[in-house]
Amino acid sequence: MIYLQFNLSLYIVVLELGIWCGKRWWNSEQFSEIRRFVSGEIMDSRNHVAARAMNCLNPGGELRFVITQNIEWPSITVQWLPTCKKSEDENYLVQRIILGDQDDDDSDCNYLTIAELQIPLKNWESKHSCKNDAKDDTIFNIIKQINHDGDVNIARYMPKKDSIIATKADGPEVYIFDTDKHPSKPSDDQAHPELKLLGHKTDGYGLSWSSFNNGHLLSGDYDGNICIWDVNATPNNLTLNPLQVFKDNEGDVKDIAWYPKNANLFGSVGKKNLHLWDVRAPIVNNPVQYCNAAHSETVNCLSFNPFKEWNVVTGSSDETVKLWDTRMIGKSNDMYKCVHTFKQVDGSVFQVDWNPNNENMFASGCHLGRVIVWDTSKIDDKQNDVEIDDGPEMVFVHHGHTGQISDIAWNPCEDMMVASVDDENFIHLWKMYFRNSKEDEDDDDEDEDDDNDDYFP
């Protein structure tokens, strides 16, 4: 909290300098709201004026728009479905997302949820669209709710058939749902998954579909068991046993993921470790490559670069994200060092996700409510005074969440658009814009004298 307060104070200094220099980014009322937020008079950081103002103060980019949507129960999972379209009048982007309930009233049945968004395209046409309020025009509809036994820890669609969704609950089972076979509202209060996958002894969060072998699903639990199923196999009374079971003798598996360009390899993290596995290996309780001191504290998450298969990032409770070259892991003691360490600074890192449209960019989320976007191409760039603490590779920080960031998802259809969820019942949808050209700078100079009193509603 002290760190957050300090940073917000720095933002105010920057704002004052900006106004002093004649750059009228905010009117007096909006500036007063930011001051009240920093001083603690406004304790809720969901205050849109303050949060959106801070979002516009990013080192390398601007916020095209941000939408905050309150949902009935917290969702700790989010994923964009891979298809989108424009509305008939071409004024809206129409796309669906997956959410899942975390019901804190001990209800036996929660929901796996499909929501449809209609986001007005006009809100990101301008480079200065922080002045536009997308929320008033955005349509957020729950189009399908499917009963689910227990909390939905994670939900992920099958790459080659996105109506098939795998989920993990607060028990050992993994469930498979075909959303095309379920009505928009449940007909009773019971869960009816198409398949129940057996093999685990406890719960967990790691879940990953193979992009090569259609229907092959990878899952890890807190006892260190890793299971692989083929959901196309013939079930026995709607249940399936795993094709293979691996055992991580080091303990729990916090997260797990297939390699993006190899059907036989996958990675897992847990405790302080990064482990790499091969499904063809004759010994199932030993990874083929490993780094048992990847971080100084628990490793919570990993994400492979979809373009450079040997690059993987890991996030940890030691408040860092690390970039690794998997070809150099486990070869010798001299090669355990990561390629680069990104300092999150403000708390444990619980989520990392690589941008599916950009080989150099990934996002990380922490328990203090910030999502940071990093650009690996800037690792060796010369630093200015602003970047000296964070590094030039930190290119965008999304503010506004008040709870722990539970999940992050890049939109595969719309570049630089992200969905993030927290444990305070909020989903944020936001899109960034990065200045990359001399033309952008010229446009900024031309707009400097514009009337900016409507930058925020």
N, C-alpha and C positions, 0 to 999 in steps of 0.2 A: 504493500500500500504506500509506503514511503517512496519507493521507487516510482510508482505511478504518479504520485503527487508531484514529485520532482520533475518528471518528464512533462506533465501538463503545465507546470510553471514555465518550463523552457518554451513550450508552445506559445504561451501568452507573450513572452518576451519577443519571440519571432513575430507574432501578430502586431505588437506595438511598433516594432521596427518597420514592419511592412506598411502600416498606416502612416508612420512618420515619414516614410519615403514617398508617400503619395499613392500607394497601391491600395485602393479602397476595396478590400475583399469582403468586409462585413460592415453592416450598419451598427449603430451604437447599441441598439437593443440586443442584437445577436451577440455582440462583443460582451455586453453585460452578462448575458446568460452563460457564456464561457467562463467568465471570471467567477460567477457564483458557483459553477460546477467545480472549478479548481479549488476554490476556498472551502468547499465542503458544504456550502449552503444548499446546493442541489446534490444529494448523495446518489441519485439514480443515474448511472452513466448511460442509460437508455435515452436520456435527454437528447432529442434528435439534433437540436441546434449545436450543442457541444460536440457530440459524437461525429456529426457530419463535418463540422469545421475541422476537427482533428484529422479526419480522413482526407480532407483536401490538402493537409500539410504533409505531403509525402515527398520523399527525396527524389524519386524518379518518375512519379506518375500522378495521375489525377483519378478521382472517383467519378465514373460516368453516372452511376446511380447506385443507391442502396435502398433496399426494401426490407423492413423488419416486420415479421408476421408472428403474432402470438398464437400458440397452439395449445390445445386443452391440456395435454400432458407432455412432459419433456420427451424429446426424441434424441437418443444418443447415436442415431445412425441416419445418414442421408446419402442418397445417390441419385444423380440425374439419369433418367432413362435416355437411351442413345438416339432417339429420333425426335425431331422437332419440325415445326411448320409455321408458316405465316397464316394469320387469320385471313378470311375472305377479302376483307378490306385492306389487307397488307399493313395494318397499323399495329399489329401485335405479334410477338413471338409466342407460340403456343408449345408448351413442353410439360412433361410429367416428371415427378420426382417420387422417390421412395422414402417413407418415414416409418418409424416404429415406436410404439408407446413404451414409456417407463412409468407405470402407474404406481404411485406411492401409497395407495390406500389398500394394498394387499389384495387387490382384485385378482381372481383366478384367471380371468381372460382379458387380455389386452388386444390391441389392433395392430396388424400390419396395414399400413396406409399408403394409398396412391393418391397424390394430389396433382391437380393440373393448374398450371400457371399461364396466365395471359399477361405478358409484360409489354407495356407500350414501347414500341421502337423509337418513338420521338424522344424519349428521355435519354438516349445516348448518342443522338446525332451531333450535338454540340460538344466541342472540346471542353466547354466550361459548364457541363451539365450538372455540377453540384447545385446549381440554382434550380434545377428541375426537381419536382417532387413526384417520383414514380409511384409511390405508395397509393396515392389517391386514385390512380387510374389502373392499378394492377388488380387483376382478378385472381383470387386464390380459392380454388374449389377442391374440397375433398370428394373425389369421384368414386373411391372404393375403400371400404374398410373390411378387413378379413380377420376373424377371430384368431387369436394366437395364445397358446398356453404360456403364461408367464411373460416377463419383460422381454422386449425385443432388443437384445444386445447388439446385433448387427444384422443387416439385410443386404444381399447383393444379388443382382440379376445374372442369369447365364448369358455369356456373350453372344451366342448364336441363336438364342431364343429368349428375348427379354421378358416374356410373360412368365418364365420360370424363375422363381426367386427362392434363394436359400436363406434361412434365418437361424440364429442361435439364441437360445433363451437362457434363463438363469438356472438351467439344469443341464444334464449331459447330452440331451438329444439335439440333433440338428434336423430342421424341418425343411421340406420342399413344398412350395405352393405354385400352382399354375393359376395365375390371376385371371386367365380367360374363363376358368371354370367356376369362378365365384361371383355371386351377385354384388351389386354396389353396396348393399347392406346385408349383414348376416341374418339368416332366417331363424337362428336360435342362439343360445349362449355358449355353444360348444365350438372348439377348434376342429377344423377338418382339413388337415394338411394332406397333400397327395402322397407324400412319403415321410417316414420317420427314419432317420439314419442313426444306426447304433454304432457303438465302438468306444465312445468316451465314457469316463467315469465321473467327470465333473464338468463344470461349465467353463467358458472361455469366450474370447472375442475374435480370435483369428479365423478368417474365412476367405477363401480365394478360389475362383473358378479358373480352370485352364482355358486359355485362348486357342490351344492346339487340339486337345482331345475333348471333343464335344461331350459335355456331361460329367467330366471329371472334376470333382470338388475336393478341395484341401481344407483341413480344419485342425486347429490345435487347442489344447486345454491346459488348465492350471496344474495338472499332474504330469505334464511333459509328454503326453500322448499326441501323436500326429496321425490323423486318419485320411485316407484317400478313398472316395467312393466313385462308382460309375452309376449315375442316377438313371441311365438307360437300361440297366440290368433288370432282370425280372424280380420283383419284390416277393417277399413271403409275408402275407397278411399286412401289406402296406409298409413293411419294414425292410431295410437293406443293411447288410453287414459290410464292412469296409473291404476294398480290394487289398489294401496294404495298411499296416500299422507300424509307425516308427516310434522310437522312444528316445526322448531327450533326457539323458541321465543327469543333466545339470539342473533340471527342475522345470518350472512352469514355462509355458509358451504364451507370450503376451500377444504376438502378432505373427502372421505368416503370409507368404506371397509366392506365387509362381514366378519364375523368370519370364520376361516378356517375349523372348525369342528362342527359348529352348524348352521342349516339351518334357524333359526329364529332370530339370533342376528347379529347386525352390529354396527359399530362405526363411529362417525363423529367428525371432528375438525373444529374450526373457532373461531374468536376472541381469547380469552385466554383459551378456553375451550376444554375439552375432554368429549364427550357424548356417552353413550352406549344405544342402542335401542333394543326393542323386537317387532317383527311384530305382535305378538299376544296380545300386550297391548291394553286395551280398549280406552285409551286416546292417541291421535296421536300427541299431541303438547308438550309432556313431555317425556324426556328420562327416562329409568328405572334406570339408574345409571349416575352420572355426577360428574365432577370435574370442577368447574367454575373458578379455578385459577391454571390450569395445568401448565401454563407458565406465565412469567411476560409480554410477548408481544404476538403478534398474533401467533397462532398455524397454520402452513401451511400444514402439512402432517402427515400421520400415516401409519403404516404397522404392521399387525399381524404376530406373529411367526407361521409358518405353522406346526410346530411340537408341540409347547406348546401353546394351544389356548388362554390361559389366559394372555400371554405376548404380549404387544403391545408397539411399540416405536412411539414417536411423535417428530416432528421437528418444530422449532419455529424461529421467528425473533429475539428472545433474545439470539441467537447464541448457543443454547444448543439442545441436543437430550435427551429425557427422556424415561426410561424404566418403564413400569407400570405393575402391577398385577391387572387385571380387577376385580378379586374377592374382592379386597380391596378398590375399588373406590365407593364412595357414601354411605359407611356404617356408618361412623361417622366422625366428624371433625378431629379426631386423625389419621385417615387412609387416608388422602388425599395426603400424601407424596409418591413420586414415589420410585421405587426400587433403581434406580440409575440415576445420571445425567452425561451425556457425554458432555464435553465442546468442541464445534466445534471451537470456538475462532475467526475464521477468517470471520465471516459474517452470515447473516440469512440463516437458513436451509430451503430449499424449497422441497427437496425430501428425502425420506427414503424408503428403500426396503430391505426386509429380504431375505437372501439366501435360495432358495428352496431346496438346498442340504445340508444345515448345520444349525442345530438348534441354534447355538450360534453366528452366524455371520450375520451382516447386514451392509448396506452401507448408507451413507448420502452425500448429495450434497448441496453446498452453492452458494451464488451469486458471490463469488470471484473466482470460477472456480476450486475448489478442490473437489475431491471425497474421502471420508475417509471410510475405512473399519474397523469395530469394532468387537471385540470378547468378548461376555458377560461372557465367562468362565474365563476370565482373570481379572475380576473386582476386586477381592480381592488379586491378586498376589502382591508380593513384588516389589516395584518400584526401578529401577536404576536411575542414574542421568539424563539420556536422557528422561526417561518417567515421570519425576517429574511434569512437567507442563501439559502434555496431558493425563497421566494415562496409565497403562500397557494394557488397553483394546483397545487402538488405535494401530492396527497392520499393517495398510498399508495406504499410502496416494498417490493417483493418481494425478499427476501434468500435466499441459500442456494446459488445457482449458483456453481460454482468456476471455470468457464470463460467464454469470450465468449458472450454471448447471440446465437444464430444466427438465431432466428426467434421471433415472437410471434403468437398467434392467439386472438382473442376467440371465445367460444362463441356462435354465433348463436341457439341454442336456450335456453340458460340464462344469464340476466343476471349480469354481474359474474364470470363464470368464464373463466379464461385458461389456455392451454397455452403453455409456453415451453421451448425446447430450447437446450442449450449444446454446446460442442465437447468436453466431457468425458464423453460417453455418457449424459447424463441428460435426462429430460423431467420437467418439473414441471407439475402440474395444481393450480390453486388458485382459490379463490372468495373474494371480498371482501364485506364488509357495511359500509354507511355509516350512521352515526347521523344521522338527519334530523329527528327529532321530539322533542317534549317527553316523549312516552310512553317513548321509548328512554332518555332521561335518568333518568326515574323508575324504570325497570326496573333501570338500572345502580345507582341508590341502594339499591334493595331487595336487590340481590345482593351488595352490598359486604361484608357480614359472612358470606357463605357460606364453607364450607370449600373452599379452592381447591388442595388438595394434589395433585389429580389433573389439573391443567391440562395437564401434559405427561406422556407415558408414560415 
